[in-house]
Amino acid sequence: MAARGEGIEPLFMPNEGWAAEDWKETQVGLSKLEIQELEPDIVLRTVRGSHFLKDRKKRIARNIELLKGRVAWYTENDVSNALSSEILPTTKLFRQTVLPIRIYGANKEGNPLLVFNLKETDWYRAQKEINADDLLRLVIRTLESMMDAVTSAGCHGVCTDPAVHVQGKYIAVFDLEGLSWSKLRSANSLGLKSLMTTCAKFYPETVLKTYILNSYIVKAVITMLSPFIAPDTRSRISVCSDAAQFVKRLKENDDVSDNDIPADYGGKCEGTFCMKC
């Protein structure tokens, strides 16, 4: 995770003049303590993520709201403690039932594939066997692991050449094969949509492109995922009827090789869970 503190200015590094100007004006609406608590990477992503708004005042207001919310959320949920605490006994169960997210290879620009098999989830079991405090800590650790995946090189050395540098976003893949209406409704009622919203608000601008596989309930799924996807990314949602279509588009549109495509879809990459046990 990126460091906080006085070093935020030299680490900010926006190449665009508008980003530097927007950040300068955004700081006026933040306290010195809030600025010190913000990670440079989050600041940069937030400012860039607001650029879809043409009105500068609206962009600045959005930046201030999101960054203040990030600091408050981080403090209220004691994120630092959640990350520093020991591995919980329920970590493996959480990975299997709540967020079975695996990291695979990357495209030529270094953007890794993160695959979320929603059909594997069992939120009712998780609710019964994982207490609320542990569940929050595990969700935070998963989200931070996803951030690590887009800010480190070589996709943790899973399949891609370590020399390839991750450019700061990932390709999100939601495999919904066998997902029923009842399971989707259950996941939503138990907090899946809330989780997606949290990811979008406090871990902004991390999704390069989204693939939705094997879903006959496309409209409902896109509605559920919409808070998770930035406005300028929604146009880059690709719905695939099966694995063959997904692999074809991945190769043609995103320049992903067989070595980096998940083995479950005919590639050669076995991948690894996003969060370690």
N, C-alpha and C positions, 0 to 999 in steps of 0.2 A: 504494500500500500504506500502511496506517495507520502512524503513527509509534510508535516504542517509547520507553520511558524513564520519567522521573519523572511525566509528565503523565497516567499511566494512570487515576488516581482521578477527576479532573474529567471525563475523556472517557468514563468508563464508562457513565454516564447510564441506569441501569435505572429504569423507572417503577414496577415492582412491588417492594413491600417485601421479598418473599421472595428476590428476586434479589440485592438489596443484602446481605441477611443471609447468603445462601449464599456470596457472594463474600468477605465478611468472614471467614467460617470457612474457606473454601478457601485463603486467603492464609497461614493458619497452617501449612499443609502444603507451602508453596513457599518457596524461598530468596528473598532480596531480589534477587539477580541474575536469577533466573528471572522474577520479577515485572516487572523492568525490561525484559526481553527480549520480553515478550508484547505483542502489539498489542491495544488496547482492543476492537476489533471482534471479534477471536477470543475474547477473554475473555467478552464479552457473549453471543456465539453458543454458547459451550460451556456457560455457566451456564444459559442458557435451554433448551439442548438436553437438559439432564439433568433437567428438571422433570417428565418423564414418570414418573420414579421417585418413589413416594410416601414411601419411607423417606429422611429427610434425610441420615442417615449415608451411605447408599449414593450419594446425589447428590453429596455432598462428596467421597467417595472417587473417584467417576467423574471429577469436575472435576479433581482433583489428578492423577490418572493421565493424562488427556488433555492437560492443560496442560504437565505435565512432558515428556510424549512430544512435544508440539509443539516445545518449546524444544530438546530433544535432536535431533529430526529436522532442525530448522532449522540447527543447528550442524554436525551430522555431514555434512550435504549441502551445506554452504557456500552456502545459499540467497542470501544478500546478493550474493555474487560472481556467482552464476548470473544474477541479475537485472541486474547492472551491466555484465556483459561485452557485447561487441559482438554484433550479429546474426550468427548462424552461417550458413555457406553451405548447410547442410542443412535450414534452417528450412522452406523451401517443400516439400521432400520429406517432412519430418515431418508437416506439416499435411495433406498428401495421403494419407499411408499409415498414420499412427498415430492422430492425433486431429483428424479433419476436423470441427471444431466451428465453427458459424457463429452469430453473434448477429443476431437479427431485432428486430422491434418489441416493444412491451410492452403489458400490459393497462392499464386506467385507473389502477391503483394504482402503475404504473411498474415492475412486475416483468417483466424481459425474457425473451424466448424464446431458449433455446440449443438448437440442433438438432445432434444427433450422428448422422451417417449411417454406421452401422457397416458397411454393405455396401461403402463406399468404401475401407475399410482394407486394407492389404497389409503385415501385420506381418512376414512373412518377408522381404520386400524391405527393410523398414526395418532389420531385424536385420543384414542383410548390408551395408547401405550407410551406416548411422549408427553410430558407435562408442558404447560404453556411457556415457562421460562426457558426450558431446554429447546423447545421448538423455535422460539425467537432467536436464540443464540445460533442454532443450526442454520436458520434461514440467512442470518447475517453472514455467517461464514461462507455459505454458498455464493451469495451475491458478491462478496469480496473475492472469492476464488474466480468468479467470472470476470471481475475487473482485472485480476492478475493475468488472466488468459489473454486479454487484449492489450496489456502493457508490457509483456515480456516477449523475448525473442524465441522463435522456433517452437511455439505451442508446447512448451515444457519438454521439448525433445521427443514428443510422442512419435511423430513420423517425419516431420518436415526438417529440412536442413537447418540447423541452429543458426546459420548465417542469415536466414531470412528474418527480417525484422517485422514484428506485428505492428500494423499501422494504427492500432487503437480501436478497431471495431471487429465484431465477429459476425459470421453468417449463422443466423438462427434457423434451426430445423425443428419443426414440430411434427412428429410422426404420430398420427391419430388412428392408425389401423386398429379396427376392432372397438373403437371408442363408441359407447352408446350415449343416447340422450341423457339417460338417468345418471351415468357416471359423470358426464359433463356438468349436469346440474348439481350433483353432489360436490364436485370439486369446487365449483363456484361458491356454493353455500358455505363451504368449509374454509374459504379464504383464498382460492387460487387467483381470482380477479384482483383482489386486494393486494396480493403479492406482486402481480404484474404491474399494478399502479405504483407500488413502492419502488420497484426496480426502475420504472421510467422516471419517477420524480427525483430519486436520490442517486441513481447511477445513469445519468443521461448520456445520450449520443454514443451508445455502445453497439447498436445494431446496424450493420451495413446493408443486409438484405435478409428477408425472411422467406423460408419455404414452408408450406403446409402440405403434408403428405397424407394420402389415403383418407380423406375426409369427405363424407357425404353431407355433412352439416356445416358447410363452409361459412355461410353467413353468420351463424351463431359463434363459430370459432373466431372469425375475424373481429366480431364485436367484442368478444372476451379479450382478445389480444391487443385491441386498439390502444389502450392506455400505455402499453408496453412499447409501442412503436412511435417514433417521432413523426410529426406531420409530413416531413419531406421524405420519410422512409416508407410511408404507407403505399406510395406508388410503386415501390419495389417489392411488393408481396407477390410471390409466385406460388400458385396453387397447382399441385401435381396429383394426378389421379393414381399414380403408382410409382414404385421405386425406379423403374426403367426410365420414365419420363423425368424424374428428379435427377438421376445421374446424367442424362443427356444434357439437361439445362445447366447442371453444375459444371460440366466440362466445357460446354460451348459458351456460356455467358460469364462464368466466374473463374475460368482457367484453373480448375482443380484437377490434379492428376489421379490416376488409379491408386497410387501409393498413399494418397491422403483422403480418399473416399472410404467411408465406413465399410467394413467387411460385410455387414448385414445387408448392404445394398450392392454387393458385387465388387467392392474395392478391396484394398489390401491393408487398410488401417484398422487395428483392433481398438484403438482409443483407450481412454482412461477416465474414471469418474472425475468430475469437476472438483469435488471436495474429497480430500484424502481421509481415510479412517485412522 
